[in-house]
């Protein structure tokens, strides 16, 4: 059986783990925001972009997990 792991392009530094049970990459919400800010966005813009354009596209059986680290 071939498994297709889905990654979010340009955010490899935001990967904090891999869920072996479900075959999904795990990303840090905060690290994604930090990456967007390094590319010139303000904090609120980064969170808005993440919510509108990344989280809404990360759906489906192989979609990565984006979590808040506590």
C-alpha positions in Angstrom: 0.0 0.0 0.0 1.4 3.4 -1.0 0.9 6.3 1.4 1.0 9.9 0.2 2.3 12.1 2.9 1.1 15.7 2.5 3.5 18.5 3.4 2.8 22.2 3.4 5.3 23.7 0.9 7.7 26.2 2.3 7.1 25.3 6.0 9.5 22.4 6.6 11.0 24.3 9.6 7.5 24.3 11.2 7.3 20.4 11.3 7.5 19.3 14.9 6.7 15.6 14.4 5.1 12.8 12.5 2.0 10.9 13.5 2.9 7.3 12.6 -0.5 6.0 13.4 -2.2 8.2 10.8 0.8 8.9 8.5 0.6 12.6 8.9 3.2 15.4 9.4 2.6 17.5 12.5 3.2 21.3 12.3 3.4 23.9 15.0 0.9 26.7 14.5 3.3 29.2 16.1 6.2 28.2 13.9 4.1 28.7 10.8 3.1 32.1 12.0 6.8 32.9 12.7 7.8 31.8 9.2 5.1 34.1 7.7 6.4 37.0 9.9 10.0 36.4 8.7 8.6 36.8 5.2 7.3 40.3 6.0 3.8 39.8 7.5 2.7 41.3 10.8 1.4 38.9 13.5 -2.3 39.5 12.8 -1.8 39.1 9.0 0.1 35.9 9.6 -2.6 34.4 11.7 -5.3 35.5 9.3 -3.3 34.0 6.3 -2.8 30.7 8.2 -6.5 30.5 9.0 -7.7 31.5 5.5 -5.3 29.9 3.1 -3.5 27.1 4.9 -5.9 25.6 7.4 -8.8 25.6 5.0 -6.8 23.7 2.4 -5.5 21.1 5.0 -8.4 18.8 4.8 -8.8 15.2 3.8 -7.4 11.8 4.9 -3.7 12.7 4.3 -3.8 16.3 5.4 -1.1 17.3 7.9 -1.9 18.2 11.5 -1.5 21.8 12.6 -1.5 22.1 16.4 -0.8 24.6 19.1 2.0 23.4 21.3 1.4 23.9 25.0 
